[in-house]
Structures are given as structure tokens and as C-alpha cells.
């Protein structure tokens, strides 16, 4: 019963958000609104130290121009040893309705320190979810020949992602 009430609350929130979105918004049906933006800016500074709770091998780099990157991940392919396929479940990214998680980053910055060549802030979306600029970061190395990257995708945890204890969700990309 408690879960049914939570689900009804989430559905009501979603329908309210959808009804308020401008029809010209082609990015997604609604934007995540349950992230405290004041905390988000504080958390963003801590992306570097965030834990990587998940990993993903199933992705495709659609574009990397040196200044822009577009990445598509299979939602079902995001796994965790401790949390299993939780991000693919109905209460999270919902792989059934959102099979792809897309990341778009502009203004890729070259880095000379640490483990990665590049870092970029961007946004992520599925068919029905948008996590906007400032709350998503990708640090990565890129191999032009194989079109593969080695990196870390981190984003501020939406409040309704209850089973994840950290403030930032980290996905290791191989």
C-alpha cells in the first residue's frame, strides 16, 4: 500500500510537470524538478570525489568533435555489484519505457591532470526524463580508432532515487 501511494504521488508529480512544459521543448517530456538546486551547486564541486556505484559497457559514442560529445547508453546495461540493475527499474530510469539514456556535452575541456584527458558538463535525457546542465559531468579518455571511451559519468541524484545513499550517482564507462 505504501509503495502504491508513492507511485501515485510520483505519477501525479509527473503529470503536473508534463502539463506545465512548453510544447516547443523537444528535449524531453519533463525535467527533473526534485533536485534542490542550491545543494546541486555544492554537490557539483564534489563530482571529483564521488563514488562510482555503477558501470556500463553498453554504450555508443554518436559524436565526438573535440568540443562536443554525444553518448548513448543502454539503460538495461547500467549495472552494479551491490545494487544490481536498479537504475533500469521502474522507480528509476525505467528501461521498459526509456531504453536509452543519452548524454550531450558541449564545451569539452582538455585536462592535463588526473586520469582523464577531457571533462565536460552536459545534460542527460531519456524519452521522458531530462537532467539538465550543471548537474551532469563526464570525465573521459577517447580512442578515435575504436570510437570507445574510458570514463566516469556523474550526476546529482534526484530525491526520489531513495535506495542510493550518496548525493551523486557515478557510472564507470568502459
C-alpha positions as CSV (number, residue, x, y, z in Angstrom):
1,X,0.0,0.0,0.0
2,X,2.9,2.4,0.9
3,X,4.5,1.7,-2.5
4,X,1.2,2.3,-4.3
5,X,0.8,5.7,-2.6
6,X,4.4,6.6,-3.6
7,X,3.8,5.6,-7.2
8,X,0.5,7.6,-7.3
9,X,2.4,10.6,-5.9
10,X,5.1,10.2,-8.5
11,X,2.6,9.9,-11.3
12,X,0.7,13.0,-10.1
13,X,4.0,15.0,-10.0
14,X,4.9,13.8,-13.5
15,X,1.5,14.7,-14.9
16,X,1.7,18.1,-13.3
17,X,5.2,18.7,-14.7
18,X,4.2,17.5,-18.2
19,X,1.2,19.8,-18.3
20,X,3.4,22.8,-17.5
21,X,6.1,22.1,-20.1
22,X,6.2,24.3,-23.2
23,X,5.2,22.5,-26.3
24,X,8.3,23.6,-28.0
25,X,10.5,21.6,-25.7
26,X,11.9,18.9,-27.9
27,X,14.5,17.7,-25.3
28,X,12.1,15.5,-23.2
29,X,8.6,15.4,-21.8
30,X,9.6,16.8,-18.4
31,X,12.6,18.0,-16.4
32,X,13.7,16.6,-13.1
33,X,12.4,19.1,-10.6
34,X,13.1,17.3,-7.4
35,X,16.8,18.3,-7.1
36,X,17.5,21.0,-4.6
37,X,19.4,23.4,-6.9
38,X,21.2,25.1,-4.0
39,X,22.6,21.7,-2.9
40,X,23.2,20.8,-6.6
41,X,25.8,23.5,-7.0
42,X,27.5,22.4,-3.8
43,X,27.4,18.7,-4.9
44,X,28.8,19.6,-8.4
45,X,32.0,20.7,-6.8
46,X,32.3,17.2,-5.3
47,X,31.9,15.3,-8.6
48,X,35.6,14.6,-8.5
49,X,35.4,12.6,-5.2
50,X,32.0,10.9,-5.9
51,X,31.8,7.1,-5.7
52,X,31.2,5.1,-8.8
53,X,28.3,2.8,-7.8
54,X,27.5,1.6,-11.3
55,X,29.3,0.5,-14.5
56,X,28.3,0.3,-18.2
57,X,29.8,-1.4,-21.1
58,X,26.8,-1.0,-23.5
59,X,27.1,2.5,-25.0
60,X,27.8,4.2,-28.3
61,X,29.7,7.5,-28.9
62,X,27.5,9.1,-31.5
63,X,29.7,12.1,-31.9
64,X,33.0,13.5,-30.6
65,X,34.2,16.6,-32.3
66,X,36.7,17.6,-29.7
67,X,34.3,20.3,-28.4
68,X,31.1,18.3,-28.3
69,X,30.3,14.8,-27.3
70,X,27.1,12.8,-27.7
71,X,26.8,9.4,-25.9
72,X,24.0,6.9,-25.9
73,X,23.9,4.2,-23.1
74,X,21.5,1.2,-23.0
75,X,19.6,1.7,-19.7
76,X,19.5,-2.0,-19.1
77,X,23.3,-2.1,-19.4
78,X,23.9,0.0,-16.3
79,X,24.8,-2.5,-13.6
80,X,26.1,-2.5,-10.0
81,X,27.5,-5.4,-8.0
82,X,25.7,-4.1,-4.9
83,X,22.5,-2.6,-6.4
84,X,22.0,-4.9,-9.5
85,X,20.0,-3.3,-12.3
86,X,18.4,-0.8,-10.0
87,X,18.8,2.2,-12.4
88,X,16.9,0.2,-15.1
89,X,13.9,-0.4,-12.7
90,X,10.5,1.4,-12.9
91,X,11.3,3.7,-9.9
92,X,14.5,5.0,-11.5
93,X,15.3,5.3,-15.3
94,X,12.7,2.7,-16.3
95,X,14.4,0.7,-19.1
96,X,11.0,-0.6,-20.3
97,X,9.9,2.9,-21.3
98,X,13.3,4.5,-21.6
99,X,15.7,2.0,-23.3
100,X,18.3,4.7,-24.0
101,X,20.0,7.2,-21.7
102,X,21.5,10.0,-23.8
103,X,24.3,12.4,-22.7
104,X,25.1,15.5,-24.6
105,X,28.0,17.7,-23.6
106,X,29.3,20.9,-25.2
107,X,32.5,22.9,-24.5
108,X,34.7,19.8,-23.8
109,X,37.7,20.9,-21.8
110,X,41.1,19.2,-22.2
111,X,42.7,18.2,-18.9
112,X,46.3,17.5,-18.2
113,X,46.0,16.2,-14.7
114,X,44.5,13.1,-13.2
115,X,43.4,10.0,-15.1
116,X,41.3,11.6,-17.9
117,X,42.1,13.7,-21.0
118,X,38.7,15.5,-21.2
119,X,36.0,16.8,-18.9
120,X,32.6,18.2,-19.9
121,X,29.4,19.2,-18.2
122,X,26.2,18.5,-20.0
123,X,22.7,17.1,-19.8
124,X,21.1,13.6,-19.9
125,X,17.8,12.5,-21.1
126,X,15.6,9.6,-21.7
127,X,12.2,9.6,-23.6
128,X,10.5,11.1,-20.5
129,X,13.3,12.5,-18.3
130,X,15.7,15.3,-18.5
131,X,18.5,16.0,-16.1
132,X,19.8,19.4,-17.0
133,X,23.0,21.3,-17.4
134,X,25.1,21.8,-14.3
135,X,24.1,18.5,-12.7
136,X,25.8,16.1,-15.0
137,X,29.6,15.7,-15.7
138,X,31.6,13.3,-17.9
139,X,35.4,12.9,-17.5
140,X,36.9,10.6,-20.1
141,X,39.7,9.4,-22.4
142,X,38.7,8.8,-26.0
143,X,40.1,6.4,-28.6
144,X,39.5,7.7,-32.2
145,X,40.2,4.4,-33.8
146,X,37.7,2.2,-31.8
147,X,35.3,5.1,-31.0
148,X,35.3,4.0,-27.4
149,X,35.8,6.0,-24.3
150,X,37.0,5.2,-20.8
151,X,35.4,7.5,-18.4
152,X,33.2,8.4,-15.4
153,X,29.7,9.9,-15.8
154,X,28.4,11.5,-12.6
155,X,25.1,13.3,-11.9
156,X,23.3,14.7,-9.0
157,X,20.9,12.1,-7.5
158,X,17.2,13.0,-7.9
159,X,15.5,12.9,-4.5
160,X,13.2,10.1,-5.5
161,X,16.1,7.7,-6.1
162,X,15.8,6.6,-2.5
163,X,17.8,3.4,-2.4
164,X,21.0,5.2,-3.5
165,X,22.6,6.7,-0.4
166,X,25.2,9.0,-2.0
167,X,24.3,12.5,-3.2
168,X,25.9,11.9,-6.6
169,X,25.4,8.9,-8.9
170,X,28.5,7.7,-10.6
171,X,28.6,5.4,-13.6
172,X,32.0,4.0,-14.8
173,X,32.1,3.6,-18.6
174,X,34.5,1.1,-20.2
